[in-house]
Amino acid sequence: MTKTRTTRNLKANLIFNVVYQVLVLITPFIVSPYVARVLLPAGQGSYSYGNSIVSYFCLAAGLGFANYGTIAISKCRDDRKKYSSIIWEMLIGKGLLTGVVLLLYLALLFGGVLVSPGYPLNTLEVYLVFGLLILFNAADVTFIFQGLENFSSLCYRNIFIKVLNIALIFLFVRQSTDYMNYVIVMTVCSVVSAASTLLILPRNVAKAPVSWRNVFLHLRQSLAFFVPTIAMTLSPLLSKTLLGSLVVEPDISGYYESADKLVSIVTAVIASVNAVLLSRMSYLYEQKDEKAIRHLTAKINELYLVLALPAFFGILAVNPFFTPAFFGDAFASSIPLVTFLAPKILLQPIYNIVISIYYLPNGKVSITSVFLVIGMAFNLLATYLLTTYFSAVGTALASSLTDLLLVALYLGFAHKDFRFFTAGDAFWKSFDASLLMFLVCFFVSQLLSSRLSGLFVSILMIVLGGLTYGLLLLLFRETLVVNNVRLVWNKIRSLLHRRKA
């Protein structure tokens, strides 16, 4: 494979994975204004709490297959027979583990452990529907396509499922008493999404021999990735569960859920390169291609700066107008929560990217686990203390402080062998452009807030802010932006010349 083709494939996979990650989160984002107004904060909070409970079981059933599977498959993706055997063996192991976890979930549910009187909407029947998400975990084979760097299959498949999900919500969730319908639609669409991936699996995987010894070997090796996986996912889940337990008011959980959803979507888009990076970096480390590793690291560093800085400043500027306009006036209490969660947009992608391009490909799983466990313990203590005194604001602050701690740990430990912030020039160009964009948005809001609705002010701020940032980067001649604009312009010129000919 030539360098040009490899670069082109990487760019395509990055684009496909960004689209995929957006589609995974876009359904709740698109329907949130509607659902928030129909189910109200109590319904939103009940769904957030119930979903956080079943997520613990999904984590246990998933073990560490997501990252372990991606790395194991990417290392031998040139050998179809070998990676096919690995895939079938991991699917068998994943299915067995899911069965055990599902039995445990049902035992606890019928034993009366999971149902909480503080959340009357989350009945036994609701938790039975939530339990289908554990089956979704067994059917989810996303890691296979990530390991093979075949993101187009994931993207195309999700478009139809997500559109169907949105249509079903608008069709069956029309009043506050339709909470059960909302749970069913969200859960079943997740399961169908995973099951549809299995249908296209035979096109990518061949028939291959399976060894039961290897099935249990993969389970054991996946366990090493379980700690970083569970620790990384547990922190936000613990935040929601502790908030729901310490402040037993579904409305408060609803405010936090909406704020976290808004920040998480922005963060997920920025960090969406992770799956591609983990697969590509594992392959490059296996090939011992140091030059390609350094080049890719520099490019990702620049891409992060170009995306994260304007996203952070932008959400701070638009939040006071966008949040109540988007979720409804009943969610005005989410405004300060978005502000305290906003630093996660800068912090979370850093340690996620560093883990994907340095720690996991280099086999530093143990130190990754140690840092994430430290972060999880800190988050647990900080959330408990701050939530007790400051309610949901304390929960949001604890979450951002946890991310700050993790960034310090990961960058501090790796500073001798690995430097993430290598593009100083790109930083200042992105920072200056983002700051000027923020000032433009602030001026627009002060000028028009008393004359237009919050929704129109938000739209104007987003449009003008985006145009300002893009034009400033071109004016500052930021390399990544200039190169891509030049590439697009050359393609347009080429098409025009062909039509004239």
Residue pairs with C-beta under 8 A, 6 or more apart in sequence:
1 9
9 149
10 276
10 280
10 296
12 151
12 152
13 149
13 151
13 276
13 280
14 272
14 273
14 276
16 151
16 152
16 154
16 155
17 146
17 151
17 154
17 272
17 273
17 275
17 276
18 269
18 272
18 273
19 155
20 151
20 154
20 155
20 158
20 272
21 268
21 269
21 271
21 272
22 265
22 268
22 269
22 272
23 155
23 158
23 159
23 162
24 158
24 268
25 264
25 265
25 268
26 162
26 265
27 162
27 165
27 166
27 169
27 189
28 35
28 186
28 261
29 261
29 262
29 265
30 166
31 166
31 169
31 170
32 258
32 261
32 326
32 327
33 326
33 327
33 328
34 169
34 170
34 173
35 43
35 44
35 169
35 173
35 182
36 44
36 254
36 258
36 327
36 328
36 330
36 331
37 328
37 330
38 173
38 174
38 175
38 176
38 178
39 47
39 173
39 176
39 178
39 179
39 182
40 176
40 251
40 254
40 330
41 250
41 251
41 252
41 253
41 254
41 255
41 330
41 331
42 121
42 176
42 250
42 251
42 254
43 121
43 176
43 179
43 182
43 250
43 254
44 250
44 253
44 254
44 257
44 258
45 119
45 244
45 249
45 250
45 251
45 252
45 253
45 254
45 255
45 256
45 257
46 119
46 121
46 122
46 179
46 250
46 253
47 179
47 182
47 183
47 186
47 257
48 240
48 244
48 253
48 254
48 256
48 257
49 116
49 119
49 122
49 240
49 241
49 244
49 250
49 253
50 119
50 122
50 126
50 127
50 130
50 183
51 130
51 133
52 237
52 240
52 241
52 244
53 114
53 127
53 130
53 241
54 105
54 127
54 130
54 131
54 133
54 134
55 133
55 233
55 237
56 234
56 237
57 101
57 102
57 104
57 105
57 131
57 134
58 133
58 134
58 136
58 137
59 229
59 230
59 233
59 234
60 97
60 101
60 230
61 94
61 97
61 98
61 101
61 102
61 134
61 137
61 138
62 94
62 137
62 140
62 229
63 94
63 97
63 219
63 222
63 223
63 225
63 226
63 229
64 222
64 223
64 224
64 225
64 226
64 227
64 228
64 229
65 90
65 94
65 143
65 222
65 225
66 142
66 143
66 225
66 229
67 143
67 225
67 228
67 229
67 278
67 360
68 218
68 221
68 222
68 224
68 225
69 87
69 90
69 143
69 144
69 147
69 222
70 143
70 146
70 147
70 275
70 278
70 279
70 282
71 147
71 278
71 279
71 282
71 360
71 361
72 86
72 90
72 147
72 218
72 221
73 83
73 86
73 87
73 143
73 144
73 147
73 148
73 279
74 146
74 147
74 148
74 149
74 278
74 279
74 280
74 282
74 283
74 286
75 282
75 283
75 286
76 82
76 83
76 86
77 83
77 147
77 148
77 149
77 283
80 206
81 206
81 208
82 208
83 147
83 148
83 205
84 205
84 206
84 207
84 208
85 208
85 209
85 210
85 211
85 214
86 214
86 218
87 141
87 144
87 205
88 205
88 208
88 210
89 210
89 211
89 214
89 215
89 218
90 215
90 218
90 222
91 141
92 210
92 215
93 215
93 216
93 218
93 219
93 222
94 137
94 138
95 138
96 215
97 219
98 134
98 135
98 137
98 138
99 138
101 134
102 131
102 134
102 135
105 131
105 134
106 131
108 114
109 115
109 124
109 127
109 128
109 131
110 124
114 127
115 122
115 123
115 124
115 127
116 122
118 244
118 248
118 250
119 244
119 250
121 179
121 250
125 180
126 179
126 180
126 183
129 180
129 183
129 184
129 187
130 183
130 187
132 187
132 188
132 190
132 191
133 187
133 190
133 191
135 191
136 187
136 190
136 191
136 193
136 194
137 194
139 191
139 194
139 195
139 197
139 198
140 194
140 197
141 194
141 197
141 198
141 201
142 154
142 197
144 201
144 204
144 205
145 151
145 153
145 154
145 197
145 204
146 275
146 276
146 278
146 279
147 279
148 204
148 279
149 276
149 279
149 280
150 204
151 275
151 276
153 197
153 200
153 204
154 197
157 193
157 196
157 197
157 200
158 193
161 189
161 192
161 193
161 196
162 189
162 193
164 189
165 185
165 186
165 189
168 185
168 189
169 182
169 185
169 186
172 178
172 181
172 182
172 184
172 185
173 181
173 182
173 185
224 365
224 366
224 369
225 360
225 365
227 369
227 372
227 373
228 355
228 360
228 365
228 368
228 369
228 372
231 369
231 372
231 373
231 375
231 376
232 352
232 372
234 376
235 375
235 376
235 379
235 399
235 402
236 260
236 264
236 399
238 376
238 379
238 380
238 383
239 256
239 260
239 379
239 383
239 395
239 398
239 399
240 253
240 256
240 257
240 260
242 380
242 383
242 384
242 387
242 395
243 252
243 253
243 256
243 383
243 387
243 391
243 392
243 395
244 253
246 384
246 387
246 388
247 253
247 387
247 391
247 392
252 391
252 392
253 392
254 331
255 331
255 333
255 334
255 337
255 392
256 334
256 337
256 392
256 395
256 396
258 323
258 327
258 331
258 334
259 323
259 334
259 337
259 338
259 341
259 396
260 337
260 341
260 396
262 315
262 323
262 326
262 334
262 338
263 315
263 338
263 341
263 342
263 344
263 345
266 311
266 315
266 345
267 344
267 345
267 348
267 349
269 307
269 311
270 304
270 307
270 308
270 311
270 345
270 349
271 348
271 349
271 352
271 353
273 300
273 303
273 353
273 356
274 352
274 353
274 355
274 356
275 356
277 296
277 300
277 353
277 356
277 357
278 356
278 357
278 360
278 361
280 296
281 293
281 296
281 356
281 357
281 358
281 361
282 360
282 361
284 292
284 293
284 296
284 361
285 293
285 361
285 362
296 357
297 357
297 418
297 420
297 422
298 422
298 423
299 480
300 353
300 357
301 420
301 421
301 422
301 423
301 426
302 423
302 426
302 479
302 480
303 480
304 349
304 350
304 353
305 423
305 426
305 427
305 430
305 431
306 426
306 430
306 473
306 478
306 480
306 481
308 345
308 346
308 349
309 346
309 430
309 431
309 433
309 434
310 430
310 433
310 434
310 437
310 465
310 466
310 469
311 345
312 342
312 343
312 345
312 346
312 434
313 434
313 435
313 437
313 438
314 434
314 437
314 438
314 441
314 462
314 465
315 338
315 342
315 345
316 339
316 342
316 438
317 437
317 438
317 441
317 442
317 445
317 461
317 465
318 441
318 458
318 461
318 462
318 465
319 335
319 338
319 339
319 342
320 335
320 445
321 445
321 449
321 454
321 455
321 457
321 458
321 461
322 454
322 458
322 461
322 462
323 331
323 332
323 334
323 335
323 338
324 331
324 332
324 334
324 335
324 454
325 453
325 454
325 455
325 458
326 455
326 458
327 334
333 392
336 393
336 396
337 392
337 393
337 396
340 393
340 396
340 397
340 400
341 396
341 399
341 400
342 400
343 400
343 403
343 404
344 399
344 400
344 403
347 400
347 403
347 404
347 406
347 407
348 403
350 407
350 410
350 411
350 420
351 403
351 406
351 407
351 409
351 410
351 411
353 420
354 410
354 411
354 414
354 418
354 420
355 368
355 410
358 364
358 414
358 417
358 418
359 365
359 367
359 368
359 410
359 414
360 368
367 413
371 406
371 409
371 410
371 413
372 406
374 405
374 409
375 402
375 405
375 406
375 409
378 401
378 402
378 405
379 398
379 399
379 402
382 397
382 398
382 401
382 402
383 394
383 395
383 398
383 399
385 394
385 398
386 393
386 394
386 395
386 397
386 398
387 394
387 395
387 398
388 394
390 397
411 420
414 420
421 427
426 478
426 479
426 480
429 473
429 476
429 478
430 473
430 478
432 472
432 476
433 468
433 469
433 472
433 473
433 476
433 478
434 469
436 468
436 472
437 465
437 466
437 468
437 469
437 472
438 465
440 464
440 465
440 468
441 461
441 464
441 465
444 457
444 460
444 461
444 464
445 457
445 461
448 456
448 457
448 460
449 457
452 460
470 481
473 481
473 482
474 481
474 482
474 485
